[in-house]
Amino acid sequence: MKPVVLLIGKLPGIVGHLADELEDLQIRWLGAHDHGEVVRQLESEPKIACVIMGAGLDDNIRGDLIGVIAAIRPDVTIHLKDRASGPTGMAPFVRRVVGAMILNEV
């Protein structure tokens, strides 16, 4: 069974694009782009191993979502991408986080 990672980003298609770039990783990707969708994913999928949030969301929204995630699933880690690396930095960031946190790669 593949580990599950919740990707949160500004664009509704966040999972499709990243999943294509990261198809070599043995991960099941879930996606969310707003408060309601994050809550639905967290409540419906108990096997989420970690959450990775893109930098395209406003800081107030990111802060709100961190609180929601921590309240619903205090057992998962939350990883925030920096803004400096831009949109092209998302896939490498996700690869590093998943490799270190889930796949135990150094």
C-alpha positions in Angstrom: 0.0 0.0 0.0 1.4 3.4 -1.0 1.8 6.2 1.5 -0.6 9.1 1.1 0.5 12.7 0.7 -1.8 15.7 0.7 -0.7 18.5 -1.6 -2.2 21.9 -1.0 -1.9 24.6 -3.7 -3.5 27.5 -5.3 -4.4 25.8 -8.5 -7.2 23.2 -8.5 -5.0 20.9 -10.7 -2.1 20.8 -8.3 -2.0 17.0 -8.1 -2.1 16.2 -11.8 0.9 18.3 -12.7 3.0 17.2 -9.8 2.0 13.6 -9.9 3.2 13.5 -13.5 6.5 15.0 -12.6 6.9 12.7 -9.6 5.4 9.5 -11.0 8.6 7.5 -10.1 7.8 8.0 -6.3 5.6 5.3 -4.8 3.1 7.7 -3.3 -0.6 8.2 -3.6 -1.3 11.9 -4.1 -4.3 13.8 -2.9 -4.9 17.4 -3.6 -6.7 20.4 -2.2 -6.9 24.1 -3.0 -9.2 25.6 -0.4 -10.3 25.3 3.2 -13.3 23.0 2.5 -11.3 20.6 0.3 -8.5 20.4 2.9 -11.0 19.5 5.6 -12.7 16.9 3.4 -9.4 15.2 2.5 -8.2 15.1 6.1 -11.5 13.7 7.4 -12.0 11.2 4.6 -8.4 9.8 4.3 -6.9 8.5 7.6 -3.7 7.3 5.9 -2.3 10.8 5.1 1.3 10.6 6.1 2.2 14.3 5.6 0.9 17.6 4.1 2.9 19.8 1.7 1.6 23.3 1.0 2.7 25.4 -1.9 3.7 29.0 -1.7 1.1 30.5 -4.0 -1.5 30.8 -1.2 -1.8 34.0 0.8 -0.2 34.0 4.2 -3.5 34.4 6.0 -4.9 31.3 4.1 -1.7 29.3 4.8 -2.0 30.2 8.5 -5.6 29.2 8.6 -4.9 25.9 6.9 -2.1 25.1 9.3 -4.4 25.6 12.2 -7.1 23.4 10.6 -4.6 20.6 9.7 -3.1 20.7 13.3 -6.6 20.6 14.8 -7.9 17.7 12.7 -4.8 15.7 12.3 -2.1 16.5 14.9 -0.3 13.3 13.9 0.8 14.6 10.4 3.7 16.9 9.6 3.1 20.1 7.6 5.7 21.3 5.2 5.6 24.8 3.6 7.4 25.6 0.4 9.3 28.8 0.1 8.3 31.5 -2.3 11.8 32.3 -3.6 12.1 29.1 -5.7 8.9 30.0 -7.6 6.5 27.5 -9.1 9.2 25.4 -10.7 10.5 24.7 -7.2 7.5 22.8 -6.1 8.3 19.4 -7.6 11.9 19.4 -6.2 10.6 20.5 -2.8 8.0 17.7 -2.7 10.6 15.2 -3.8 12.9 16.2 -1.0 10.2 16.2 1.7 8.7 12.9 0.6 12.2 11.3 0.3 13.2 12.4 3.8 9.9 12.1 5.7 8.2 9.1 4.0 10.7 7.1 1.9 13.5 7.4 4.5 16.0 8.6 1.9 18.9 10.7 3.1 
